[in-house]
Amino acid sequence: MLRVSTKGEYGVRIMVDLARHYGQRPRSLTDISQAEMLPLAYLEQLVKLLRESEPPLVASTRGAHGGYKLSRDPASITMGEVVRVLEGPISPMICATEGEMSQVCNFLDSCKTKYLWAKVRDAVANTLDSITLADLANEATEGQSAHFIALSDIHVGIEAAEFSLDAHSEMPYN
């Protein structure tokens, strides 16, 4: 199974937040942390990676109104670029790593499955490289109307009577 680590997930969420606020004042990590419900201490580590990448993905501003912003337009930043900064090269298997391979399997020359892993790598890379940060920010903005609803806020109509679900009421079983 291909998995993106917490570093990759949280880093992408930071970048989408910054893209949604592109062209506005810099965002503080506290604002991002609260908006995305992410731990502030971890965001500091991730922003450092994003700021020190080559080319940098985010820029920082010091001072009372300081914070972080994207280093360039969200439409020019691909998700492949972001994920590679956070996670490293796309690599479903050791023998199918993007770029220079530092480790090679002993069976590479006679491997019957390397074609599969290269196709998986290329499919993931092509997907990430075809989606921009602007695409994700637009999706996030369009989906803004969906909110989590507490169970205590749900009212169910049964036989013209409404029951409010909360921690103390019980739902009748049929």
C-alpha positions as a Python dict, from the first residue, in 0.01 Angstrom:
ca = {
    (1, 'M'): (0, 0, 0),
    (2, 'L'): (131, 343, -88),
    (3, 'R'): (94, 579, 203),
    (4, 'V'): (158, 945, 254),
    (5, 'S'): (294, 1019, 600),
    (6, 'T'): (152, 1270, 845),
    (7, 'K'): (427, 1506, 728),
    (8, 'G'): (291, 1489, 374),
    (9, 'E'): (-74, 1518, 476),
    (10, 'Y'): (-23, 1814, 710),
    (11, 'G'): (214, 1985, 468),
    (12, 'V'): (-42, 1964, 188),
    (13, 'R'): (-307, 2106, 421),
    (14, 'I'): (-78, 2400, 506),
    (15, 'M'): (-23, 2466, 136),
    (16, 'V'): (-396, 2451, 55),
    (17, 'D'): (-467, 2695, 339),
    (18, 'L'): (-204, 2933, 204),
    (19, 'A'): (-344, 2895, -148),
    (20, 'R'): (-695, 2979, -27),
    (21, 'H'): (-554, 3301, 121),
    (22, 'Y'): (-322, 3381, -170),
    (23, 'G'): (-292, 3754, -235),
    (24, 'Q'): (-400, 3840, 119),
    (25, 'R'): (-185, 3922, 421),
    (26, 'P'): (60, 3653, 542),
    (27, 'R'): (-95, 3376, 752),
    (28, 'S'): (37, 3303, 1099),
    (29, 'L'): (99, 2942, 1192),
    (30, 'T'): (-146, 2991, 1477),
    (31, 'D'): (-419, 3084, 1225),
    (32, 'I'): (-334, 2784, 1008),
    (33, 'S'): (-315, 2555, 1309),
    (34, 'Q'): (-660, 2662, 1429),
    (35, 'A'): (-820, 2658, 1083),
    (36, 'E'): (-682, 2314, 998),
    (37, 'M'): (-688, 2172, 1353),
    (38, 'L'): (-320, 2078, 1332),
    (39, 'P'): (-54, 2087, 1607),
    (40, 'L'): (135, 2418, 1598),
    (41, 'A'): (475, 2269, 1691),
    (42, 'Y'): (461, 2028, 1397),
    (43, 'L'): (362, 2304, 1154),
    (44, 'E'): (678, 2494, 1241),
    (45, 'Q'): (889, 2198, 1126),
    (46, 'L'): (690, 2154, 806),
    (47, 'V'): (698, 2521, 710),
    (48, 'K'): (1077, 2512, 746),
    (49, 'L'): (1092, 2234, 483),
    (50, 'L'): (858, 2424, 252),
    (51, 'R'): (1053, 2749, 298),
    (52, 'E'): (1395, 2588, 242),
    (53, 'S'): (1296, 2381, -62),
    (54, 'E'): (1456, 2464, -396),
    (55, 'P'): (1278, 2660, -526),
    (56, 'P'): (1105, 2773, -204),
    (57, 'L'): (732, 2700, -186),
    (58, 'V'): (658, 2946, 94),
    (59, 'A'): (803, 3279, 203),
    (60, 'S'): (804, 3417, 554),
    (61, 'T'): (755, 3771, 678),
    (62, 'R'): (865, 3879, 1025),
    (63, 'G'): (693, 4130, 1248),
    (64, 'A'): (355, 4202, 1401),
    (65, 'H'): (171, 4130, 1077),
    (66, 'G'): (411, 3861, 966),
    (67, 'G'): (351, 3502, 879),
    (68, 'Y'): (370, 3278, 575),
    (69, 'K'): (251, 3303, 219),
    (70, 'L'): (309, 3112, -102),
    (71, 'S'): (625, 3207, -287),
    (72, 'R'): (436, 3211, -618),
    (73, 'D'): (93, 3174, -772),
    (74, 'P'): (-91, 2855, -663),
    (75, 'A'): (-160, 2772, -1028),
    (76, 'S'): (215, 2733, -1084),
    (77, 'I'): (273, 2492, -794),
    (78, 'T'): (194, 2127, -864),
    (79, 'M'): (102, 1883, -593),
    (80, 'G'): (387, 1664, -717),
    (81, 'E'): (630, 1941, -626),
    (82, 'V'): (476, 1977, -281),
    (83, 'V'): (464, 1604, -207),
    (84, 'R'): (823, 1550, -324),
    (85, 'V'): (948, 1829, -93),
    (86, 'L'): (766, 1670, 200),
    (87, 'E'): (800, 1298, 123),
    (88, 'G'): (1093, 1265, -117),
    (89, 'P'): (1085, 1094, -458),
    (90, 'I'): (780, 890, -559),
    (91, 'S'): (876, 531, -485),
    (92, 'P'): (623, 248, -457),
    (93, 'M'): (911, -4, -444),
    (94, 'I'): (1287, 27, -405),
    (95, 'C'): (1337, -65, -772),
    (96, 'A'): (1090, 200, -893),
    (97, 'T'): (1221, 517, -733),
    (98, 'E'): (1217, 842, -927),
    (99, 'G'): (1556, 978, -1027),
    (100, 'E'): (1886, 832, -907),
    (101, 'M'): (1840, 515, -707),
    (102, 'S'): (2076, 488, -413),
    (103, 'Q'): (1963, 135, -332),
    (104, 'V'): (1893, -130, -590),
    (105, 'C'): (1736, -471, -543),
    (106, 'N'): (1965, -767, -613),
    (107, 'F'): (1705, -912, -851),
    (108, 'L'): (1650, -598, -1062),
    (109, 'D'): (1781, -748, -1388),
    (110, 'S'): (1566, -1060, -1362),
    (111, 'C'): (1263, -904, -1188),
    (112, 'K'): (926, -1000, -1333),
    (113, 'T'): (733, -725, -1150),
    (114, 'K'): (946, -412, -1197),
    (115, 'Y'): (723, -308, -1490),
    (116, 'L'): (422, -304, -1255),
    (117, 'W'): (598, -86, -997),
    (118, 'A'): (727, 154, -1262),
    (119, 'K'): (370, 192, -1395),
    (120, 'V'): (237, 256, -1043),
    (121, 'R'): (512, 516, -983),
    (122, 'D'): (438, 688, -1312),
    (123, 'A'): (61, 691, -1250),
    (124, 'V'): (105, 847, -906),
    (125, 'A'): (362, 1098, -1032),
    (126, 'N'): (149, 1196, -1333),
    (127, 'T'): (-157, 1245, -1113),
    (128, 'L'): (32, 1461, -862),
    (129, 'D'): (200, 1658, -1139),
    (130, 'S'): (-132, 1727, -1315),
    (131, 'I'): (-302, 1883, -1012),
    (132, 'T'): (-205, 2232, -901),
    (133, 'L'): (-241, 2393, -565),
    (134, 'A'): (-499, 2625, -722),
    (135, 'D'): (-705, 2319, -823),
    (136, 'L'): (-710, 2196, -463),
    (137, 'A'): (-780, 2541, -320),
    (138, 'N'): (-1076, 2579, -557),
    (139, 'E'): (-1209, 2237, -457),
    (140, 'A'): (-1168, 2326, -88),
    (141, 'T'): (-1354, 2655, -139),
    (142, 'E'): (-1640, 2492, -332),
    (143, 'G'): (-1677, 2224, -65),
    (144, 'Q'): (-1687, 2481, 217),
    (145, 'S'): (-2060, 2443, 266),
    (146, 'A'): (-2010, 2091, 404),
    (147, 'H'): (-1971, 2111, 780),
    (148, 'F'): (-1950, 1849, 1050),
    (149, 'I'): (-2271, 1827, 1248),
    (150, 'A'): (-2278, 1712, 1607),
    (151, 'L'): (-2514, 1425, 1674),
    (152, 'S'): (-2686, 1642, 1932),
    (153, 'D'): (-2790, 1878, 1649),
    (154, 'I'): (-2969, 1607, 1449),
    (155, 'H'): (-3345, 1583, 1477),
    (156, 'V'): (-3523, 1278, 1339),
    (157, 'G'): (-3892, 1285, 1255),
    (158, 'I'): (-4073, 965, 1353),
    (159, 'E'): (-4452, 939, 1319),
    (160, 'A'): (-4492, 1319, 1327),
    (161, 'A'): (-4298, 1340, 1652),
    (162, 'E'): (-3944, 1472, 1657),
    (163, 'F'): (-3681, 1323, 1877),
    (164, 'S'): (-3367, 1517, 1953),
    (165, 'L'): (-3060, 1296, 1973),
    (166, 'D'): (-2828, 1385, 2255),
    (167, 'A'): (-2626, 1197, 2512),
    (168, 'H'): (-2931, 1139, 2735),
    (169, 'S'): (-3205, 1038, 2491),
    (170, 'E'): (-3250, 697, 2341),
    (171, 'M'): (-3364, 616, 1990),
    (172, 'P'): (-3655, 370, 1984),
    (173, 'Y'): (-3582, 43, 1805),
    (174, 'N'): (-3830, -116, 1566),
}
